[in-house]
Amino acid sequence: MIAYLSGEAGGAVVNEILNDPSNFCLAHAVSLCEVFYEFFRSQGEAAAQAAITALYGAGVQSREDMDPEFWQTVGRLKVSPGRISLADCFLLALALRTGGEVVTADHHEFDRLVPLGLCPIRFIR
């Protein structure tokens, strides 16, 4: 989402995904918090608010799943091989719950998860 909003490499791929009417784009509130934080830290609160508004305007829908089954899945993913960040565990748990695809630029976190076949993972760059 940050690549899309910032015009970084891979942002065009995200734009294509968002504009494909056959796609339904979800983001966990924790992922949206990361976007908000990144823009707030680098550009201020107005930019952070504008970033979230732009994502909602592009069709991204927020999920706030936090029932015990969900957060326990997040916890299991956190201790699984690969040792990914807690925020990325939320992303992965949401994809597992919804049968979705993880869309990411983060090879550092997700390359080692691809062979596990947990869910489809698409790298934008």
C-alpha positions in Angstrom: 0.0 0.0 0.0 2.9 2.3 0.7 4.4 1.6 -2.7 1.1 2.4 -4.3 0.6 5.7 -2.4 4.2 6.8 -2.7 4.6 6.0 -6.4 7.4 3.6 -5.6 8.4 0.6 -7.7 5.6 -1.9 -7.6 3.0 0.7 -7.0 1.6 0.3 -10.6 1.1 -3.4 -9.8 -1.0 -2.5 -6.8 -2.9 0.0 -8.9 -3.7 -2.8 -11.4 -4.9 -5.1 -8.6 -7.1 -2.3 -7.1 -8.6 -1.5 -10.4 -9.4 -5.0 -11.5 -13.1 -5.5 -10.8 -12.6 -9.2 -10.2 -10.6 -8.4 -7.1 -11.8 -7.7 -3.6 -9.1 -5.9 -1.6 -8.9 -6.2 2.2 -6.4 -4.8 4.7 -6.3 -5.6 8.3 -6.5 -2.6 10.6 -2.9 -3.4 11.8 -1.6 -3.0 8.2 -3.5 0.2 7.8 -2.0 1.4 11.1 1.5 0.7 9.6 0.6 2.8 6.6 -0.8 5.6 8.8 2.4 5.4 11.0 4.7 5.6 8.0 3.1 8.6 6.5 2.7 10.3 9.9 6.3 9.8 10.7 7.6 11.0 7.4 5.1 13.7 6.4 2.8 14.5 9.3 -0.7 13.7 10.4 -2.5 15.3 7.4 -0.5 13.1 5.0 -1.3 10.1 7.1 -5.0 10.8 7.1 -4.9 11.5 3.3 -3.1 8.1 2.8 -5.9 6.2 4.5 -8.6 8.1 2.8 -6.9 7.4 -0.6 -6.8 3.6 0.2 -10.5 3.6 1.1 -11.2 5.6 -2.0 -9.3 3.0 -4.1 -11.6 0.3 -2.7 -9.5 -1.1 0.1 -11.7 -2.4 2.8 -10.6 -2.6 6.4 -10.9 -5.8 8.5 -10.6 -5.7 12.2 -10.7 -9.4 13.0 -9.5 -10.0 16.5 -11.5 -13.0 17.8 -9.6 -15.6 19.7 -9.2 -17.9 16.7 -7.8 -15.1 14.6 -5.3 -13.7 17.2 -4.2 -17.3 18.1 -3.5 -17.9 14.4 -1.4 -14.7 14.4 0.5 -16.0 17.4 1.2 -19.3 15.8 2.4 -17.6 12.7 4.7 -15.4 14.7 6.6 -18.5 16.1 6.5 -20.4 12.8 9.6 -20.9 10.7 10.4 -17.6 9.0 9.9 -15.4 12.0 8.0 -12.6 10.3 7.0 -9.3 11.9 3.8 -9.3 14.0 2.1 -6.9 11.6 2.9 -9.3 8.7 1.5 -12.1 10.7 -1.8 -10.2 10.8 -1.6 -9.8 7.0 -1.0 -13.5 6.6 -3.7 -14.6 9.0 -6.2 -12.4 7.2 -5.3 -14.0 3.9 -5.6 -17.5 5.4 -9.0 -16.6 6.9 -10.4 -15.2 3.7 -8.7 -17.5 1.2 -6.9 -14.4 -0.2 -3.6 -13.6 -1.6 -0.8 -11.7 0.2 0.4 -8.8 -2.0 3.7 -7.5 -0.8 7.1 -6.0 -1.7 8.7 -7.5 1.4 10.9 -10.3 0.1 12.8 -10.2 3.4 9.8 -11.4 5.3 7.9 -13.5 2.8 10.5 -15.3 0.6 11.0 -18.0 3.2 7.3 -18.5 3.5 6.6 -19.2 -0.2 7.8 -22.8 0.0 5.5 -23.5 2.9 2.5 -22.9 0.6 0.3 -21.3 3.3 -1.4 -19.1 0.8 -0.7 -17.4 -2.5 1.9 -14.6 -2.2 2.4 -12.1 -4.9 5.5 -9.9 -4.9 5.0 -6.5 -6.5 8.7 -6.0 -7.3 
